[in-house]
Structures are given as C-alpha cells and as structure tokens.
Amino acid sequence: MNKQLIVHNEVSIDAPASAIWEVLVNPQFIKQWDDLPEDFGSAHLTLGGVIDWAGYSRLTVVDFEPEQRLRFALYVPKWPHPAEHYNIGYTYTLSRQGDHILLTSEIGDFAAIPNGESYYEESVKFGNQSVQKIKQLAEQISHRGV
C-alpha cells in the first residue's frame, strides 16, 4: 500500500467562526486565497455546489456544516478512473481553541493517482499560503465589523 500523500496545515485565527466561514464560502473572498473560474459568479458556496474549471478540474462541495466543516471533492478528468473512484479533496475544519478559532486544512490523499507526488508538492505550497491568507482576511473582517 502506498504511503498517504495528505497535506496538513493549521492556523490559530483571532476572529469569530462566522468571519472565517464567510472567507471560506464567499467568492469575493475565495478569489483572494484561491483561483476561481472567470464565470463562477457571486453566489456563496452551498452543499452540492461545484467549482468547475472546464476540462481541467472540478471541486464539488460534499460536506457543509456552517462554521464547522467544509469539504470539497476534487476530480481531474485526466485521472484514469471516474470521480467516484477517488476520495481526494480539500477539507477545512474550524474548532474553538481558547479565545481563538483553529482552522485545520487537509488536502489529499493523492496516493491513489498517477503523479500523486507532484499534486502533493503543489498542495504543500498552496496549503500553507491559503490558510495564512484565510487568517488575514478573517481577522480583517472581524476587526472591521463586516
């Protein structure tokens, strides 16, 4: 069995869970910490929502517990099996840690796909940068009272 290729990141955020959640599900904020297709629109993410880069990759919201947990299933059409064959995704979990919120992100497991190491390496960089940007945005929202 292959070793797991899962990227783990966490950051303590000085903002309420509601502000962090807004940064995770509002396209106005998502596009500041991740790419969105040009035609994505402005509707907040919901359970079953899809972010589709036609012909390249697709993220589907498969777990949506407001202010607690958000999970996207990732599928890339060039992978050898249909989407149902894979359990690869992005998971964001919020938990109280004293007077802060701990944001944990997990990206992967890329072990089941060809070139999994390459996807993993790219996700290491993305994972660290994204949680830091989410922290920055959530704390700005919180301090502005938006």
N, C-alpha and C positions, 0 to 999 in steps of 0.2 A: 504494500500500500504506500502511496506517495505521502510525503510529509505535507502538512497543511500549509497553504500559502494564503494566510489571512493577515491583513494589516490592522493593527490595533492602535488607536490614539485616544487620549482623553485629555480634557482640559477643564479646570475649575473656572466657572463664569460667575461674575458678580452682577447677576441680572435675574429677574424672575423667569420661571419656566415659560410663561406666556410670551416674553420677548424672544427667547431662544426659539420657541416653536414658530413664531412669526418669521424669523430668519430662515428656518428650515422649509417652510411651505409657501411663502410668498415669492412669486417670481421676481418681484422688484429687488428682493434681497438675494435670492438664489443666484441670479446672474452676477452677483458680486463675489461669490465664492465658488461658483461652478459655471460651466458653459451651459447655455440653453439654445435650442434651435431658434433661428430667427423668427419663425412663425409660431412660437409657443403661445403667445397671448399673455393675459394678465390674471387669469383665474388661479386662485390658491390651489395647491395640490390637495387631493382627496383620495380616499381608498379606491383603488382601481384606476386612478389617473395614470396617464402614460406620457413620458417624455421620449419622443421618437426622433432620432437622427436618421432619417430615411436611408436605408441601405447600409448603415454603419453600426448603430447600436440602439437599444431600446431599454428604458428603465420603466418598470411598472410598480406603482405603489401597492404593496401586498400586505403591509401591516401599518395601521394608522391608529395610534392611541394618543389623542391630543395631549400635548405637554408631557408625554412619557416615552413614546417609541414610534419611530418612523423607519420602515424598511422598503427599499427598492429592490426588485429582482432585476438583474442585468442579463441581457441577451444580446449576442452579437451574431448576425446572420451567417457569417463565415465559419462559425463553430460547426463541428461535424454532426451534431445531434439537434433535435428540436428543443425549444426553450424548456419544456417540461423535464428534460433530462438533467438539467443543471440546478444547483442550489447556490448560485453566485449572486451576491448583492452588496448593497450598502445599507448598514443599519446604524441608526442614531438613537441612543438611549439617554434619557435625562433622569438623574436621580439627585435627591437632596443630599447635600454634604455640609452639615452645619448651616451657616447662613449663605452658602453658595449653592449653585447647581453644578453637578459634574456631568459634562457631556462626554459620552463614550461613543466612538465610531469604530465600526468593524467593516472592512472591505475584503471581499473574497467569498469563498475559498477558490482560488484559481488553480488548484492542483489538478482538477479534472479536465482542463482544456489544453490544447496544443499551445505552446509558448506561454504557459502559465507563469513562468518566472518573469517574463517581460511585463505581463499585466501587473504582477505583484510589484515589481520595481517601480513602475509608473505610479501605482497606487500608494506606495510609501511616500513619495513626494507630495502627491495630491492630498493624501490623508492628513499629513501634518499641516500643510498650508491651509486646507479648508477649515479644520477645527479652530485654528488661530483667527481666521477671518470671521468665522461664525461668532466667536467670542467677542471680537472687536465690534461687530455690528450689533450684537445683542446688548452689549454694555452701552453703546451709543444710544440705542433706542431707549433703554432703561433710564439713562441719565437725562434724556430729552423729554421723557414722559410721553413718547409717541405710542 
